[in-house]
Every structure is written in C-alpha cells, then in structure tokens.
Amino acid sequence: MSSTFLSNELGQVFTLKELSDKSVSNPKIRKAELMVRIRGFEETSQALGHEALFVTLSCPSKYHRSFSKTGHENPNWGGFTPLDAQAYLNNVWQRIRASLDRSQIRFYGFRVAEPHHDGTPHWHILLFVNVNEAKPLTEIIQHYALLEDPDERGAKQHRCSFTKIDPKKGSATGYIAKYISKNIDGADIEHDSYGENAATSAERVNAWASCWGIRQFQQLGGPSVSVWREARRLKDFQTKDNKSLNELREAADRSDWQKYVQLMGGVFVKRNEQLARPLYEFEMDVSTGELKQSHYDEEPLKTIKGILSSGLKFITRHLKWTKLAYRQAPCFNLEFCQ
C-alpha cells in the first residue's frame, strides 16, 4: 500500500496507505466511530427508557476443533471450519430476527464476532429493547440457540448467556468497550481472555477475520451509517438552504449519533422513511470511457457518490483517483532512482 500511488484531478498524489489511514480502515478511526455510535445508542435508550442486554452466542460442540481448557482435539468435532461456524451463527440469527419481527419486538445495538482459542467464532451482542419486551426477546434467542444438539453436555449453560446491564453499576458502552478494543488494537487492555498480550492478540484476531472473511462488527437496527459518513463530507454551502439536512450535517460533524438518529426519523425508522439515504451511481473508467465492471461477474459497478434526500442529490465525492504507473510514481529515494 505504501508503494502504490494515486492521483486526482487537482494533481494531488498520495500513497494508498495514506488514503487508507484517513478512512475507517484505520483501526483508530474505526474504533472511535464504533464507540461514538454505541454511546449514541445508549443515550437513545436512556431517553426512551429502554433496557440494555448483553448476549453471548456460541456454536455446538461439533464446530469446535479442540477443548478450551486442555487444547486437546475434540472427538465430537465434525470437521467444520471457522467459516462454517460463522454461517451457523448467521443462520441462527436470521431465525431469531424473523421470529422477533413476527412478534413485533424491535431492538437495536451492536454485534461483535471474535474467535475462541481454536478459531471457532462466537458472538457478543449488545441489545437495547423495550423493558416489556426483554423477557420474550431472551426466550426467542434461547429457543433458536438450542435448536441444534440441545441435549449435549453444557448446551444450556454455554450456548447462549444473558446479562442485564444495570446503569447503576456501569454503562452499556463501557461493558462492550473491551470487546471492541481487543478485536481492533488491544489498546487499554493488558491481556486477552487467555492471558496473552492484548495488542498481539488483536493482530491475530484481525488476521483470523481476514483469512476467513468474517465480519467482526455489525450495527443492528438504527439508521444508515453510510449516510452518517457521507454527511461528514458535506459542506455548509451545500445544506444551508435545507434545514433538516443542515442539522444532520452538524450532528455528524459533532459526532452526535443520538441527535443523528433522531433527525433520521428515530431508532426504529424504516430505510425508505429515513431523512436521507446513500446515493449510488455507476462509475466511469476515465482511461477507457466505459463503465467500471465487477471483477467477479463483469456487471456494471455502482459506487457511493453522496446523499439523496427529498429527491435531491448531494454529491460528496467529487475527486476521481487514478493509480499511477510505476514510472510516474514520485521517488523519494534518489540513490535508488538513479
């Protein structure tokens, strides 16, 4: 990334790493944004009188290659990979969401996927829910978590667990903060769950997620984070004649996720009823004049360009970046260039 150079129409040249470090690809920025959104959800829940629950979901024994205490190979292991285990958890969650939707139980929060010592993923989920709906929600989650191999030893104790977060003892944001940190950079944590250096473990966790294509963090419910990111790119002259969008931009600039949620229509607002949505358009290849295509199916490729609100387009991405050929790339090592 440091040796790949990109330029734009203004003649600016940056390495791919420099551009990446300015985005959510940068662990520090990703972590800060996650914490802002989680804190905003918690503030929203407090304003609405909702309850916070911390849920842990694990896989049946056959998905685990080895035992956690001894490290010995598990005789019940079915040859499943971490990706198979992640697919199992996704399937369980899809069933849970469908059942909650049928029961008209609404929720919002965040999900963190992290590996056990043998690479098998498990999920930590922070959920905010109406106080009267907390009990049926836990019953539905437990039901689907135990559908597969319900009678195996330890299933009821370890397959899923629930912790009701008491605001008097600590915040929901603080409760999940350590899971966010140890899966990004290990900052502010000395050791992981197995007594290893947290920073080193975080590097291994990121390699694990990259290797198996596992999404580590996911927002559950709430308005679009893409609009939030694009709103931060808007300029005041673009929104001065649009009061609602101007307030949205200001909330994003202040990193006020609670206000942003409110302006977008509330935490339970449907996608098609939100104040704004991401604007995607086809991308043109400047070198050939043709539409860019996907590498996989050669279908025309759409990329995010800005925000669409009340039928109006607000472009936030004006510059076109082009990869420089090796001979065009600037050289900072004169001796090497000569």
PEJO-V787075 format. One record per residue. N is the residue number from 1. RES is the residue in three letters. SS is DSSP state (hx for helix, st for strand, lp for the rest). PHI is phi as a letter, one per 30 degrees, with the letter a starting at -180 (NA if undefined). PSI is psi in degrees with one decimal (NA if undefined). Layout:
<<N:RES:SS:PHI:PSI> <N:RES:SS:PHI:PSI>>
This chain:
<<1:MET:lp:NA:-34.4> <2:SER:lp:d:-21.0> <3:SER:lp:c:6.5> <4:THR:lp:c:122.5> <5:PHE:st:c:140.7> <6:LEU:st:b:144.4> <7:SER:st:b:159.4> <8:ASN:lp:b:-176.2> <9:GLU:lp:d:-21.3> <10:LEU:lp:d:-1.6> <11:GLY:lp:i:6.9> <12:GLN:lp:d:138.8> <13:VAL:st:b:126.7> <14:PHE:st:b:155.1> <15:THR:st:d:158.8> <16:LEU:hx:d:-32.7> <17:LYS:hx:d:-41.1> <18:GLU:hx:d:-41.5> <19:LEU:hx:d:-38.9> <20:SER:hx:d:-37.9> <21:ASP:lp:d:-16.0> <22:LYS:lp:c:-2.6> <23:SER:lp:c:-176.4> <24:VAL:lp:d:-2.4> <25:SER:lp:d:-23.8> <26:ASN:lp:d:120.7> <27:PRO:hx:e:-38.7> <28:LYS:hx:d:-43.2> <29:ILE:hx:d:-42.0> <30:ARG:hx:d:-44.0> <31:LYS:hx:d:-44.5> <32:ALA:hx:d:-42.2> <33:GLU:hx:d:-42.4> <34:LEU:hx:e:-44.6> <35:MET:hx:d:-36.7> <36:VAL:hx:d:-43.8> <37:ARG:hx:d:-39.4> <38:ILE:hx:d:-44.4> <39:ARG:hx:d:-40.2> <40:GLY:hx:d:-39.2> <41:PHE:hx:d:-41.0> <42:GLU:hx:d:-41.9> <43:GLU:hx:d:-36.8> <44:THR:hx:d:-43.5> <45:SER:hx:d:-37.5> <46:GLN:hx:d:-39.0> <47:ALA:hx:d:-31.3> <48:LEU:hx:c:-5.2> <49:GLY:lp:i:31.9> <50:HIS:st:d:161.2> <51:GLU:st:c:146.1> <52:ALA:st:c:130.1> <53:LEU:st:b:140.7> <54:PHE:st:c:120.1> <55:VAL:st:c:138.1> <56:THR:st:c:126.3> <57:LEU:st:c:130.9> <58:SER:lp:b:167.9> <59:CYS:lp:c:159.1> <60:PRO:lp:d:163.8> <61:SER:hx:e:-36.4> <62:LYS:hx:d:-14.5> <63:TYR:hx:d:-9.9> <64:HIS:lp:c:126.6> <65:ARG:lp:d:-32.5> <66:SER:st:b:165.6> <67:PHE:lp:d:146.8> <68:SER:lp:d:-36.9> <69:LYS:lp:d:-44.3> <70:THR:lp:c:-25.4> <71:GLY:lp:i:-0.2> <72:HIS:lp:d:151.9> <73:GLU:st:d:136.7> <74:ASN:lp:d:117.8> <75:PRO:lp:d:-18.7> <76:ASN:lp:d:-3.1> <77:TRP:lp:d:131.2> <78:GLY:lp:c:15.9> <79:GLY:lp:i:14.7> <80:PHE:lp:d:145.2> <81:THR:lp:c:167.8> <82:PRO:hx:e:-33.0> <83:LEU:hx:d:-37.0> <84:ASP:hx:d:-41.2> <85:ALA:hx:d:-39.5> <86:GLN:hx:d:-38.4> <87:ALA:hx:d:-37.9> <88:TYR:hx:d:-47.9> <89:LEU:hx:d:-39.2> <90:ASN:hx:d:-41.7> <91:ASN:hx:d:-42.8> <92:VAL:hx:d:-43.5> <93:TRP:hx:d:-37.6> <94:GLN:hx:d:-41.5> <95:ARG:hx:d:-40.2> <96:ILE:hx:d:-46.7> <97:ARG:hx:d:-40.9> <98:ALA:hx:d:-41.9> <99:SER:hx:d:-41.1> <100:LEU:hx:d:-36.5> <101:ASP:hx:d:-42.1> <102:ARG:hx:d:-33.0> <103:SER:lp:d:-0.1> <104:GLN:lp:h:37.6> <105:ILE:lp:c:115.2> <106:ARG:lp:c:148.3> <107:PHE:st:a:171.8> <108:TYR:st:a:160.2> <109:GLY:st:l:-149.1> <110:PHE:st:b:151.5> <111:ARG:st:b:134.7> <112:VAL:st:b:127.2> <113:ALA:st:c:128.9> <114:GLU:st:b:158.1> <115:PRO:st:d:148.3> <116:HIS:lp:d:178.7> <117:HIS:lp:e:-27.5> <118:ASP:lp:c:8.3> <119:GLY:lp:j:-7.3> <120:THR:lp:d:125.3> <121:PRO:st:d:152.6> <122:HIS:st:b:160.7> <123:TRP:st:c:140.0> <124:HIS:st:c:126.5> <125:ILE:st:b:123.8> <126:LEU:st:c:117.4> <127:LEU:st:c:139.4> <128:PHE:st:c:131.4> <129:VAL:st:b:156.6> <130:ASN:st:e:138.2> <131:VAL:hx:e:-40.7> <132:ASN:hx:d:-14.0> <133:GLU:hx:c:0.9> <134:ALA:hx:d:-44.2> <135:LYS:hx:d:-51.5> <136:PRO:hx:d:-31.1> <137:LEU:hx:d:-46.5> <138:THR:hx:d:-35.8> <139:GLU:hx:d:-40.2> <140:ILE:hx:d:-44.0> <141:ILE:hx:d:-45.6> <142:GLN:hx:d:-38.7> <143:HIS:hx:e:-49.4> <144:TYR:hx:d:-26.8> <145:ALA:hx:d:-24.7> <146:LEU:lp:c:11.2> <147:LEU:lp:d:-38.7> <148:GLU:lp:c:127.1> <149:ASP:lp:h:55.4> <150:PRO:lp:d:-21.3> <151:ASP:lp:c:1.9> <152:GLU:lp:d:156.6> <153:ARG:lp:d:129.9> <154:GLY:lp:i:3.1> <155:ALA:hx:e:-49.2> <156:LYS:hx:d:-28.3> <157:GLN:hx:d:-35.0> <158:HIS:hx:c:-16.2> <159:ARG:lp:d:-39.6> <160:CYS:st:a:144.6> <161:SER:st:b:155.2> <162:PHE:st:b:138.7> <163:THR:st:b:120.0> <164:LYS:st:d:122.5> <165:ILE:lp:d:119.8> <166:ASP:lp:c:113.8> <167:PRO:lp:e:-24.7> <168:LYS:lp:d:-24.5> <169:LYS:lp:c:-17.0> <170:GLY:lp:l:164.2> <171:SER:lp:d:156.5> <172:ALA:hx:d:-36.4> <173:THR:hx:d:-44.2> <174:GLY:hx:d:-31.2> <175:TYR:hx:d:-40.7> <176:ILE:hx:c:-9.3> <177:ALA:hx:e:-40.6> <178:LYS:hx:d:-31.8> <179:TYR:hx:d:-35.2> <180:ILE:hx:d:-47.8> <181:SER:hx:d:-46.8> <182:LYS:hx:d:-8.6> <183:ASN:lp:c:4.6> <184:ILE:lp:c:-62.4> <185:ASP:lp:b:-8.1> <186:GLY:lp:i:10.4> <187:ALA:lp:d:144.3> <188:ASP:lp:i:12.3> <189:ILE:lp:b:127.8> <190:GLU:lp:d:-47.1> <191:HIS:st:b:152.0> <192:ASP:lp:d:-168.3> <193:SER:lp:d:-17.7> <194:TYR:lp:c:12.3> <195:GLY:lp:i:8.9> <196:GLU:lp:d:162.9> <197:ASN:st:e:125.8> <198:ALA:hx:d:-39.0> <199:ALA:hx:d:-43.1> <200:THR:hx:d:-40.7> <201:SER:hx:d:-37.4> <202:ALA:hx:d:-38.7> <203:GLU:hx:d:-41.4> <204:ARG:hx:d:-38.1> <205:VAL:hx:d:-41.3> <206:ASN:hx:d:-37.0> <207:ALA:hx:d:-40.2> <208:TRP:hx:d:-47.6> <209:ALA:hx:d:-40.0> <210:SER:hx:d:-41.7> <211:CYS:hx:d:-43.9> <212:TRP:hx:c:-0.3> <213:GLY:lp:i:40.2> <214:ILE:lp:c:127.3> <215:ARG:lp:d:117.3> <216:GLN:lp:d:-39.3> <217:PHE:st:b:140.2> <218:GLN:st:b:130.2> <219:GLN:st:d:136.5> <220:LEU:st:c:114.7> <221:GLY:lp:i:-175.7> <222:GLY:lp:i:173.4> <223:PRO:lp:d:171.8> <224:SER:lp:d:128.7> <225:VAL:hx:d:-23.4> <226:SER:hx:d:-41.9> <227:VAL:hx:d:-40.1> <228:TRP:hx:e:-46.0> <229:ARG:hx:d:-39.6> <230:GLU:hx:d:-31.9> <231:ALA:hx:d:-30.7> <232:ARG:lp:d:-16.9> <233:ARG:lp:d:-16.3> <234:LEU:lp:d:150.6> <235:LYS:lp:c:154.4> <236:ASP:hx:d:-32.6> <237:PHE:hx:d:-20.7> <238:GLN:hx:d:-24.6> <239:THR:hx:c:0.3> <240:LYS:lp:d:-27.3> <241:ASP:lp:c:4.3> <242:ASN:lp:b:96.7> <243:LYS:hx:e:-47.3> <244:SER:hx:d:-45.2> <245:LEU:hx:d:-31.1> <246:ASN:hx:d:-40.6> <247:GLU:hx:d:-36.6> <248:LEU:hx:d:-43.8> <249:ARG:hx:d:-42.8> <250:GLU:hx:d:-39.5> <251:ALA:hx:d:-41.8> <252:ALA:hx:d:-40.2> <253:ASP:hx:d:-34.4> <254:ARG:lp:d:0.3> <255:SER:lp:h:39.0> <256:ASP:lp:c:85.6> <257:TRP:hx:d:-34.9> <258:GLN:hx:d:-46.8> <259:LYS:hx:d:-39.7> <260:TYR:hx:e:-45.7> <261:VAL:hx:e:-44.2> <262:GLN:hx:d:-45.3> <263:LEU:hx:d:-31.5> <264:MET:hx:d:-11.3> <265:GLY:lp:k:4.9> <266:GLY:lp:j:165.7> <267:VAL:lp:d:-22.7> <268:PHE:lp:c:12.8> <269:VAL:lp:d:141.2> <270:LYS:lp:d:154.4> <271:ARG:hx:e:-44.0> <272:ASN:hx:d:-2.0> <273:GLU:hx:c:3.3> <274:GLN:lp:d:153.5> <275:LEU:lp:e:-38.2> <276:ALA:lp:b:158.0> <277:ARG:st:b:160.2> <278:PRO:st:d:143.6> <279:LEU:st:c:116.6> <280:TYR:st:c:136.9> <281:GLU:st:b:160.0> <282:PHE:st:d:144.2> <283:GLU:lp:c:133.9> <284:MET:st:c:135.6> <285:ASP:lp:d:111.4> <286:VAL:lp:d:-24.9> <287:SER:lp:d:-30.3> <288:THR:lp:c:-18.4> <289:GLY:lp:i:7.7> <290:GLU:lp:c:162.0> <291:LEU:st:d:137.6> <292:LYS:lp:d:146.5> <293:GLN:st:b:153.7> <294:SER:lp:d:143.2> <295:HIS:lp:d:-19.5> <296:TYR:lp:c:-48.3> <297:ASP:lp:b:5.6> <298:GLU:lp:h:27.4> <299:GLU:lp:d:147.3> <300:PRO:st:e:138.2> <301:LEU:lp:c:127.9> <302:LYS:st:c:138.0> <303:THR:st:b:158.0> <304:ILE:st:d:135.1> <305:LYS:st:b:-20.1> <306:GLY:st:l:-138.5> <307:ILE:st:b:143.4> <308:LEU:st:c:121.2> <309:SER:st:b:127.0> <310:SER:lp:h:36.1> <311:GLY:lp:i:0.2> <312:LEU:st:c:142.0> <313:LYS:st:c:133.9> <314:PHE:st:b:104.4> <315:ILE:st:d:128.8> <316:THR:lp:c:-14.4> <317:ARG:lp:c:96.2> <318:HIS:lp:c:-29.3> <319:LEU:lp:d:144.2> <320:LYS:lp:c:127.8> <321:TRP:lp:c:134.2> <322:THR:st:b:133.9> <323:LYS:st:d:131.0> <324:LEU:lp:d:142.2> <325:ALA:lp:d:159.5> <326:TYR:lp:e:-41.9> <327:ARG:lp:d:-20.9> <328:GLN:lp:d:-19.2> <329:ALA:lp:d:138.7> <330:PRO:lp:d:146.3> <331:CYS:lp:c:127.4> <332:PHE:lp:c:-4.5> <333:ASN:lp:c:91.5> <334:LEU:hx:d:-38.5> <335:GLU:hx:d:-41.4> <336:PHE:hx:d:-41.6> <337:CYS:hx:d:-38.1> <338:GLN:lp:d:NA>>
